[in-house]
Amino acid sequence: MLVSDLTVEELKLLIRETVSEMFDSMLSEIESIDPDAGKTLKAEFVTELLESFKRTQMGERGTPLADAAKELGVDLG
């Protein structure tokens, strides 16, 4: 079958399935090398992360990158 024989909807479905397969393949590769794959986040961390996200949505700014890097002893070059 040629692509030119497909309807627009059939082509969209083919593209959707191909992209989905690629994402699945990429995620499988990542999970195989990720030492944290399959682990869950602590409830406290999830709560803190959600609160941080809400503050950001309300316009609050976090610590500037340069300040955080200095505090952690990281040279940003």
N, CA, C and O atoms as a MOPAC input file, in Angstrom:
PM7 MOZYME 1SCF
protein

 N      0.83900 1    -1.18200 1     0.00000 1
 C      0.00000 1     0.00000 1     0.00000 1
 C      0.88500 1     1.24500 1     0.00000 1
 O      1.90700 1     1.29200 1     0.68400 1
 N      0.48800 1     2.23300 1    -0.75900 1
 C      1.21200 1     3.48600 1    -0.84200 1
 C      0.55100 1     4.53300 1     0.04700 1
 O     -0.65000 1     4.47100 1     0.31200 1
 N      1.33300 1     5.47100 1     0.49300 1
 C      0.79300 1     6.56100 1     1.30700 1
 C     -0.27800 1     7.29800 1     0.51500 1
 O     -1.27400 1     7.74300 1     1.08600 1
 N     -0.08700 1     7.42900 1    -0.76900 1
 C     -1.06300 1     8.13900 1    -1.59600 1
 C     -2.41600 1     7.42900 1    -1.64500 1
 O     -3.42000 1     8.03300 1    -2.02200 1
 N     -2.44500 1     6.14600 1    -1.26300 1
 C     -3.70000 1     5.38800 1    -1.23800 1
 C     -4.48400 1     5.60000 1     0.05700 1
 O     -5.65000 1     5.21300 1     0.14100 1
 N     -3.86400 1     6.20700 1     1.05900 1
 C     -4.51300 1     6.38900 1     2.36000 1
 C     -5.40700 1     7.61600 1     2.36700 1
 O     -5.14300 1     8.60100 1     1.67800 1
 N     -6.46900 1     7.53900 1     3.16000 1
 C     -7.28100 1     8.72700 1     3.39000 1
 C     -6.53400 1     9.60200 1     4.39700 1
 O     -5.56500 1     9.15800 1     5.01300 1
 N     -6.98000 1    10.82400 1     4.55800 1
 C     -6.35700 1    11.73000 1     5.52600 1
 C     -6.43800 1    11.12200 1     6.92300 1
 O     -5.46200 1    11.15700 1     7.67300 1
 N     -7.59200 1    10.56800 1     7.27500 1
 C     -7.76000 1     9.96300 1     8.60400 1
 C     -6.85600 1     8.75000 1     8.78800 1
 O     -6.29800 1     8.55900 1     9.86800 1
 N     -6.70300 1     7.93600 1     7.76400 1
 C     -5.81500 1     6.76500 1     7.84700 1
 C     -4.36600 1     7.20400 1     8.01400 1
 O     -3.61400 1     6.59400 1     8.77500 1
 N     -3.97200 1     8.26000 1     7.30400 1
 C     -2.60900 1     8.78400 1     7.42600 1
 C     -2.37200 1     9.34400 1     8.82200 1
 O     -1.31600 1     9.11500 1     9.41000 1
 N     -3.35000 1    10.08100 1     9.35800 1
 C     -3.22600 1    10.60800 1    10.72200 1
 C     -3.06900 1     9.47400 1    11.72400 1
 O     -2.24400 1     9.55700 1    12.63400 1
 N     -3.85800 1     8.41300 1    11.56300 1
 C     -3.77400 1     7.26600 1    12.46200 1
 C     -2.40800 1     6.60200 1    12.35100 1
 O     -1.81600 1     6.23100 1    13.36400 1
 N     -1.90500 1     6.45000 1    11.12900 1
 C     -0.58700 1     5.84900 1    10.92400 1
 C      0.50100 1     6.68300 1    11.59900 1
 O      1.39300 1     6.13900 1    12.24900 1
 N      0.42400 1     7.99100 1    11.44500 1
 C      1.41000 1     8.88200 1    12.07500 1
 C      1.29500 1     8.79600 1    13.59600 1
 O      2.30600 1     8.70500 1    14.29300 1
 N      0.06900 1     8.82400 1    14.10900 1
 C     -0.16400 1     8.74900 1    15.55500 1
 C      0.42300 1     7.45400 1    16.12700 1
 O      1.09600 1     7.47400 1    17.15800 1
 N      0.16500 1     6.33000 1    15.45200 1
 C      0.67600 1     5.03700 1    15.91700 1
 C      2.19900 1     4.99000 1    15.85800 1
 O      2.84400 1     4.44700 1    16.75500 1
 N      2.77200 1     5.56100 1    14.80100 1
 C      4.22900 1     5.57400 1    14.66000 1
 C      4.88000 1     6.40100 1    15.75400 1
 O      5.87400 1     5.98000 1    16.34600 1
 N      4.32800 1     7.57500 1    16.02600 1
 C      4.86000 1     8.44400 1    17.07900 1
 C      4.72600 1     7.74500 1    18.43300 1
 O      5.65100 1     7.78700 1    19.24500 1
 N      3.59900 1     7.11300 1    18.67700 1
 C      3.37800 1     6.40200 1    19.93600 1
 C      4.40100 1     5.27900 1    20.11100 1
 O      4.94900 1     5.10000 1    21.19900 1
 N      4.65400 1     4.53500 1    19.05300 1
 C      5.65400 1     3.46300 1    19.11400 1
 C      7.03900 1     4.01600 1    19.40500 1
 O      7.80200 1     3.41600 1    20.16100 1
 N      7.37100 1     5.16100 1    18.80700 1
 C      8.68100 1     5.77200 1    19.03800 1
 C      8.81400 1     6.23300 1    20.49400 1
 O      9.85400 1     6.02900 1    21.12000 1
 N      7.76000 1     6.85400 1    21.02700 1
 C      7.79600 1     7.28300 1    22.42200 1
 C      7.95200 1     6.08200 1    23.34700 1
 O      8.75000 1     6.11600 1    24.28400 1
 N      7.19500 1     5.02600 1    23.08800 1
 C      7.30300 1     3.81800 1    23.90700 1
 C      8.71500 1     3.26100 1    23.86300 1
 O      9.26200 1     2.85800 1    24.88900 1
 N      9.30200 1     3.23700 1    22.67800 1
 C     10.66600 1     2.73300 1    22.52400 1
 C     11.67000 1     3.59700 1    23.27700 1
 O     12.55800 1     3.08500 1    23.95800 1
 N     11.51700 1     4.92100 1    23.14600 1
 C     12.42300 1     5.83800 1    23.82800 1
 C     12.28600 1     5.72100 1    25.34500 1
 O     13.28900 1     5.72100 1    26.05900 1
 N     11.06200 1     5.62100 1    25.83700 1
 C     10.84700 1     5.49000 1    27.27900 1
 C     11.43000 1     4.17900 1    27.80000 1
 O     11.98400 1     4.13600 1    28.89800 1
 N     11.30700 1     3.12300 1    27.02200 1
 C     11.88000 1     1.83700 1    27.43300 1
 C     13.39200 1     1.93000 1    27.56200 1
 O     13.98300 1     1.37800 1    28.49000 1
 N     14.01300 1     2.63800 1    26.61800 1
 C     15.46600 1     2.81200 1    26.66900 1
 C     15.86800 1     3.62400 1    27.89200 1
 O     16.83600 1     3.28600 1    28.57300 1
 N     15.13500 1     4.68800 1    28.17000 1
 C     15.43200 1     5.53800 1    29.32500 1
 C     15.25800 1     4.74900 1    30.61600 1
 O     16.10200 1     4.81400 1    31.50800 1
 N     14.15700 1     4.00300 1    30.71200 1
 C     13.88900 1     3.24000 1    31.92800 1
 C     14.95200 1     2.18200 1    32.17400 1
 O     15.24400 1     1.84900 1    33.32200 1
 N     15.53600 1     1.65000 1    31.10000 1
 C     16.54000 1     0.60600 1    31.28200 1
 C     17.84400 1     1.15400 1    31.84600 1
 O     18.62600 1     0.40200 1    32.42700 1
 N     18.09300 1     2.45900 1    31.68400 1
 C     19.33400 1     3.04000 1    32.21300 1
 C     19.08900 1     3.92800 1    33.42600 1
 O     20.04300 1     4.39600 1    34.04800 1
 N     17.82400 1     4.16800 1    33.77200 1
 C     17.48500 1     5.03800 1    34.89400 1
 C     17.49600 1     4.24200 1    36.19400 1
 O     16.65900 1     3.35800 1    36.37700 1
 N     18.42800 1     4.53600 1    37.10100 1
 C     18.48700 1     3.77900 1    38.35200 1
 C     17.27700 1     4.02600 1    39.25400 1
 O     17.04300 1     3.26400 1    40.19100 1
 N     16.50900 1     5.07900 1    38.98200 1
 C     15.33200 1     5.38500 1    39.79600 1
 C     14.02900 1     4.88900 1    39.16400 1
 O     12.94600 1     5.11700 1    39.70300 1
 N     14.13900 1     4.21800 1    38.03200 1
 C     12.93100 1     3.72600 1    37.36000 1
 C     12.15300 1     2.80200 1    38.29500 1
 O     12.72900 1     1.93900 1    38.95700 1
 N     10.86100 1     2.99500 1    38.33600 1
 C      9.99700 1     2.15000 1    39.15100 1
 C      9.86200 1     2.59800 1    40.59500 1
 O      9.03700 1     2.06500 1    41.33700 1
 N     10.65500 1     3.56000 1    40.99500 1
 C     10.57000 1     4.05400 1    42.36900 1
 C      9.49500 1     5.13000 1    42.45000 1
 O      9.16700 1     5.77300 1    41.45200 1
 N      8.95600 1     5.31700 1    43.63700 1
 C      7.94000 1     6.34400 1    43.82400 1
 C      8.52600 1     7.50400 1    44.62600 1
 O      9.49500 1     7.34900 1    45.37000 1
 N      7.91300 1     8.65500 1    44.44900 1
 C      8.35200 1     9.83600 1    45.18400 1
 C      7.72400 1     9.84000 1    46.57000 1
 O      6.59800 1     9.37800 1    46.75400 1
 N      8.45700 1    10.36300 1    47.53900 1
 C      7.91600 1    10.48200 1    48.89300 1
 C      6.78500 1    11.49700 1    48.88600 1
 O      6.83400 1    12.49200 1    48.16400 1
 N      5.77300 1    11.23800 1    49.69100 1
 C      4.59200 1    12.10600 1    49.75500 1
 C      4.98900 1    13.54000 1    50.09900 1
 O      4.42100 1    14.49100 1    49.56100 1
 N      5.96000 1    13.69300 1    50.99000 1
 C      6.39400 1    15.03500 1    51.38600 1
 C      6.97700 1    15.79300 1    50.19900 1
 O      6.74200 1    16.99100 1    50.03900 1
 N      7.73200 1    15.09000 1    49.37600 1
 C      8.33600 1    15.73100 1    48.21000 1
 C      7.26200 1    16.13800 1    47.21300 1
 O      7.31400 1    17.23600 1    46.66000 1
 N      6.29100 1    15.26600 1    46.98000 1
 C      5.19700 1    15.57900 1    46.05800 1
 C      4.43500 1    16.80500 1    46.54800 1
 O      4.10600 1    17.68900 1    45.75700 1
 N      4.15300 1    16.86200 1    47.84300 1
 C      3.44500 1    18.01400 1    48.41500 1
 C      4.25400 1    19.28500 1    48.21000 1
 O      3.71100 1    20.30900 1    47.79600 1
 N      5.54000 1    19.22400 1    48.49800 1
 C      6.41500 1    20.39000 1    48.33800 1
 C      6.47500 1    20.83500 1    46.87900 1
 O      6.44900 1    22.02800 1    46.58000 1
 N      6.55400 1    19.86500 1    45.98400 1
 C      6.61200 1    20.17100 1    44.55400 1
 C      5.32300 1    20.83800 1    44.08400 1
 O      5.36800 1    21.81500 1    43.33700 1
 N      4.17900 1    20.32200 1    44.51300 1
 C      2.89200 1    20.91000 1    44.13500 1
 C      2.73500 1    22.32000 1    44.69100 1
 O      2.21900 1    23.20500 1    44.00900 1
 N      3.18000 1    22.53100 1    45.92900 1
 C      3.10700 1    23.86800 1    46.53100 1
 C      3.99200 1    24.84300 1    45.76200 1
 O      3.60800 1    25.99000 1    45.53100 1
 N      5.17400 1    24.38500 1    45.36800 1
 C      6.08600 1    25.21900 1    44.59300 1
 C      5.46300 1    25.58100 1    43.24700 1
 O      5.56400 1    26.72200 1    42.79700 1
 N      4.82800 1    24.61800 1    42.61700 1
 C      4.17100 1    24.85900 1    41.33700 1
 C      3.05700 1    25.88800 1    41.48300 1
 O      2.92100 1    26.77600 1    40.64100 1
 N      2.26300 1    25.77800 1    42.53500 1
 C      1.17700 1    26.73600 1    42.77400 1
 C      1.73400 1    28.13900 1    42.98600 1
 O      1.20200 1    29.11200 1    42.45100 1
 N      2.81200 1    28.23900 1    43.77200 1
 C      3.40900 1    29.55100 1    44.01100 1
 C      3.90600 1    30.16300 1    42.70100 1
 O      3.74500 1    31.36100 1    42.46800 1
 N      4.50000 1    29.34500 1    41.86300 1
 C      4.99600 1    29.82000 1    40.57200 1
 C      3.84600 1    30.29600 1    39.69900 1
 O      3.96200 1    31.32100 1    39.02700 1
 N      2.73100 1    29.55800 1    39.70300 1
 C      1.55900 1    29.96200 1    38.92000 1
 C      0.99300 1    31.29200 1    39.40000 1
 O      0.41900 1    32.04500 1    38.61200 1
 N      1.15100 1    31.58500 1    40.69000 1
 C      0.65300 1    32.83700 1    41.24800 1
 C      1.64800 1    33.98000 1    41.04100 1
 O      1.40700 1    35.10200 1    41.48700 1
 N      2.76600 1    33.69600 1    40.36400 1
 C      3.71900 1    34.73500 1    40.01700 1
 C      4.92200 1    34.84400 1    40.92900 1
 O      5.79500 1    35.68100 1    40.69900 1
 N      4.98600 1    34.01800 1    41.95800 1
 C      6.13100 1    34.08400 1    42.85600 1
 C      7.36700 1    33.53900 1    42.15200 1
 O      7.31300 1    32.52900 1    41.45000 1
 N      8.44700 1    34.21200 1    42.35300 1
 C      9.70500 1    33.79000 1    41.73500 1
 C     10.52500 1    33.00500 1    42.74800 1
 O     10.47400 1    33.27500 1    43.94800 1
 N     11.27800 1    32.03700 1    42.25400 1
 C     12.12900 1    31.24000 1    43.12300 1
 C     13.49800 1    31.87400 1    43.26800 1
 O     13.69700 1    33.03800 1    42.92100 1
 N     14.42800 1    31.11000 1    43.77700 1
 C     15.79900 1    31.57000 1    43.95100 1
 C     16.47200 1    31.67600 1    42.58500 1
 O     16.40900 1    30.73200 1    41.79700 1
 N     17.11500 1    32.81000 1    42.28900 1
 C     17.82500 1    32.93200 1    41.01300 1
 C     18.88700 1    31.83200 1    40.86900 1
 O     19.51800 1    31.43600 1    41.84900 1
 N     19.07200 1    31.35200 1    39.65200 1
 C     20.00100 1    30.26300 1    39.38500 1
 C     21.39700 1    30.56500 1    39.90600 1
 O     22.02400 1    29.70500 1    40.52400 1
 N     21.88700 1    31.76400 1    39.67000 1
 C     23.23400 1    32.12400 1    40.10300 1
 C     23.36500 1    32.01000 1    41.63300 1
 O     24.38400 1    31.53800 1    42.13600 1
 N     22.33400 1    32.44300 1    42.36400 1
 C     22.37000 1    32.35800 1    43.82300 1
 C     22.34400 1    30.90700 1    44.29900 1
 O     23.07900 1    30.53100 1    45.21100 1
 N     21.49300 1    30.10000 1    43.67500 1
 C     21.40600 1    28.67600 1    44.04500 1
 C     22.72400 1    27.97000 1    43.76000 1
 O     23.19300 1    27.17700 1    44.57600 1
 N     23.32300 1    28.25400 1    42.60700 1
 C     24.59300 1    27.64300 1    42.23500 1
 C     25.68500 1    28.02300 1    43.22600 1
 O     26.47200 1    27.17900 1    43.65400 1
 N     25.72500 1    29.30700 1    43.58800 1
 C     26.73400 1    29.76300 1    44.55000 1
 C     26.55100 1    29.06100 1    45.88200 1
 O     27.52200 1    28.61300 1    46.49200 1
 N     25.30600 1    28.96400 1    46.33500 1
 C     25.00400 1    28.30800 1    47.62100 1
 C     25.41700 1    26.83800 1    47.61100 1
 O     25.84200 1    26.29800 1    48.63200 1
 N     25.28900 1    26.19800 1    46.45400 1
 C     25.64700 1    24.77700 1    46.33100 1
 C     27.10300 1    24.55400 1    45.92600 1
 O     27.57000 1    23.41800 1    45.83900 1
 N     27.80600 1    25.65100 1    45.68200 1
 C     29.20500 1    25.52800 1    45.31000 1
 C     29.40100 1    25.06200 1    43.87400 1
 O     30.39800 1    24.41300 1    43.55900 1
 N     28.44700 1    25.39400 1    43.00000 1
 C     28.51700 1    24.97700 1    41.60200 1
 C     28.99200 1    26.15900 1    40.76500 1
 O     28.45900 1    27.26400 1    40.87300 1
 N     29.99500 1    25.91600 1    39.93200 1
 C     30.51700 1    26.95900 1    39.03500 1
 C     29.75100 1    26.88700 1    37.72500 1
 O     29.80600 1    25.87700 1    37.02300 1
 N     29.03600 1    27.95800 1    37.39300 1
 C     28.26400 1    27.98000 1    36.15700 1
 C     29.10900 1    28.37400 1    34.94400 1
 O     28.61700 1    28.43700 1    33.81700 1
 N     30.37800 1    28.63300 1    35.20100 1
 C     31.31200 1    28.91600 1    34.11100 1
 C     31.12800 1    30.26100 1    33.57700 1
 O     31.83500 1    30.66000 1    32.65200 1

